[in-house]
């Protein structure tokens, strides 16, 4: 069954290795519901393509010439909020991943992840969610945010006690359904609280909510 055009996710691939770009293009163009509309050899080219094509998702390498993936991610997040950035990295503890998340990336994957994991991740970030469920992502976010909490905890604007509970659960990596079960509330109520938190805390997505929770000291790296 072929997806309706309105359901298709458009993608730009940014990587300085031609063979990797070609490989990702061949893989993704063969997937129902996905379309690669461009590929870039550096962050500057990626930025120009996003401005012209307005894709749903950019698969972003970090180490690239001219403009690196971190700065490209920051500019895309600020200028084109309708485009999600999914960072691809070779190393699961790459130092630059921390900065990429802070720059506005919606998540990251290892370049050697299974094809179905990559395609699933693209759909996840394209619909405005973030990759915080995989244990490796939680570890990276915790490590990044933990660095901030060594200083003065971030002061949060006023939020309700229930919103604070929801924020802690989001920071623990719970999905909406898991969060609903944890707090004995409906999923619709969870979504309403998450939306309210995004607005009150000026966060783009759930990844930024996680980082904010760590910065505020509501959770600490290694906590359950």
C-alpha positions in Angstrom: 0.0 0.0 0.0 1.5 3.4 -1.1 1.4 6.3 1.3 -0.6 9.4 0.5 1.6 12.3 -0.6 0.6 14.2 2.5 2.0 11.5 4.7 5.5 11.5 3.1 8.4 12.7 5.1 11.0 14.6 3.1 14.7 14.3 4.1 18.0 16.1 3.5 21.1 14.1 4.3 24.2 16.1 5.5 27.5 14.1 5.6 30.9 14.8 4.2 31.4 11.2 3.0 29.9 10.7 -0.5 29.5 6.9 0.0 27.5 7.4 3.2 25.2 9.9 1.6 24.6 7.6 -1.3 24.0 4.6 1.0 21.5 6.5 3.1 19.8 7.8 0.1 19.4 4.3 -1.4 18.1 2.9 1.9 15.6 5.7 2.6 14.3 6.2 -0.9 13.3 2.6 -0.9 11.1 3.1 2.2 7.4 3.8 1.8 6.5 7.2 3.1 10.1 8.6 2.9 11.7 10.8 0.2 15.2 12.1 0.1 15.0 15.6 -1.5 18.7 16.5 -1.2 22.1 15.7 0.2 24.8 18.1 1.4 28.6 17.6 1.9 28.8 20.2 4.7 26.7 22.2 7.1 26.6 25.3 4.9 25.1 23.3 2.0 22.6 21.7 4.4 21.5 25.1 5.7 21.0 26.3 2.1 19.0 23.2 1.2 16.8 23.5 4.2 16.1 27.1 3.3 15.1 26.1 -0.2 13.4 22.8 0.3 12.0 23.0 3.9 12.4 19.2 4.5 10.7 17.5 7.5 14.0 16.1 8.7 17.8 16.6 8.3 20.1 13.7 9.0 23.0 15.6 10.3 26.6 14.5 10.6 28.7 16.4 13.2 32.2 16.6 11.9 32.0 18.4 8.5 34.0 21.1 6.8 33.0 24.7 6.1 30.2 24.6 8.7 30.0 21.8 11.3 26.9 19.9 12.2 26.5 21.6 15.6 26.4 25.2 14.2 24.2 24.0 11.2 21.8 22.4 13.7 21.7 25.6 15.8 20.9 27.7 12.8 18.3 25.3 11.4 16.6 25.1 14.8 16.4 28.9 15.2 15.5 29.7 11.6 13.4 26.8 10.5 11.6 25.3 13.4 9.5 23.1 11.1 12.5 21.0 10.3 13.7 18.5 12.8 17.4 17.6 13.1 18.4 14.0 13.7 22.1 13.8 14.4 24.1 10.7 13.2 27.3 10.0 14.9 30.0 7.3 14.7 30.7 7.2 18.5 28.1 6.6 21.1 29.8 8.9 23.5 30.9 11.6 21.0 31.6 14.8 22.9 30.0 16.8 20.2 26.6 15.1 20.6 26.1 17.0 23.9 26.5 20.3 22.1 24.3 19.1 19.2 21.4 18.4 21.6 21.9 21.8 23.2 21.8 23.4 19.8 18.3 22.0 19.2 18.7 18.5 17.7 15.7 16.3 18.3 17.8 13.3 19.0 20.6 11.2 17.6 21.5 7.7 16.3 24.7 5.8 15.7 25.5 5.5 12.0 25.6 1.7 12.3 22.1 1.4 13.7 19.7 -1.1 12.0 17.8 0.3 9.0 14.4 -0.1 10.7 15.6 2.0 13.7 16.7 4.8 11.4 13.4 4.9 9.4 11.5 4.8 12.7 13.5 7.6 14.2 12.9 9.8 11.1 9.1 9.4 11.6 9.4 10.1 15.3 11.2 13.4 15.0 9.2 14.4 11.9 6.0 14.4 14.0 7.6 16.6 16.6 8.7 14.0 19.1 12.2 13.3 20.3 14.4 10.3 20.7 14.8 10.0 24.5 13.7 6.4 24.9 16.8 4.5 23.9 19.0 3.9 27.0 22.0 5.4 25.2 20.2 8.6 24.4 19.1 8.9 28.1 22.7 8.4 29.2 24.0 11.1 26.8 21.4 13.6 27.9 22.0 12.8 31.5 25.7 13.3 31.1 25.3 16.6 29.2 22.8 18.0 31.6 24.8 16.8 34.6 27.5 19.1 33.6 25.1 22.0 33.9 23.9 20.9 37.4 27.4 21.2 38.8 26.8 24.9 38.9 23.8 26.8 40.2 20.5 24.9 39.4 18.4 26.6 36.8 15.4 28.4 38.2 12.1 27.4 36.6 9.1 29.7 35.9 6.0 28.8 38.0 4.6 25.3 37.1 2.0 23.3 39.0 2.9 20.3 41.2 1.4 18.0 38.6 3.4 19.6 35.8 6.5 19.1 37.9 5.7 15.4 38.3 5.2 15.1 34.5 8.5 16.9 33.9 10.3 14.4 36.1 8.7 11.5 34.4 9.6 12.9 30.9 13.2 13.3 32.2 13.2 9.7 33.2 12.5 8.8 29.6 8.9 7.6 30.1 6.6 7.6 27.1 3.1 9.1 27.3 1.5 5.8 27.9 4.0 4.9 30.6 3.7 8.3 32.2 -0.1 8.0 32.2 0.2 4.7 34.1 2.7 6.1 36.5 0.6 9.0 37.5 -2.9 7.3 37.1 -4.1 9.9 34.5 -5.2 9.6 30.9 -2.9 10.0 27.9 -4.8 13.0 26.7 -4.1 14.7 30.1 -0.5 13.8 29.8 -0.3 15.4 26.3 -2.0 18.5 27.7 0.6 18.7 30.5 3.5 18.2 28.2 2.2 20.9 25.8 1.8 23.2 28.7 5.4 22.5 29.9 6.8 23.1 26.4 5.1 26.5 26.4 6.0 27.6 29.9 9.6 26.4 29.8 10.1 27.6 26.2 11.3 24.2 25.1 11.1 23.0 21.5 10.6 19.3 22.2 10.9 16.6 24.8 14.6 16.4 24.6 14.9 20.0 25.7 12.4 19.3 28.5 14.8 16.5 29.7 17.8 18.9 29.7 15.8 21.5 31.5 14.8 19.1 34.2 18.4 18.1 34.8 19.5 21.8 34.8 16.9 22.6 37.4 18.1 19.8 39.6 14.7 17.9 39.5 16.6 14.8 38.4 20.3 13.9 38.5 22.4 11.7 36.3 22.1 8.1 37.4 18.8 8.6 39.2 16.1 6.0 38.5 
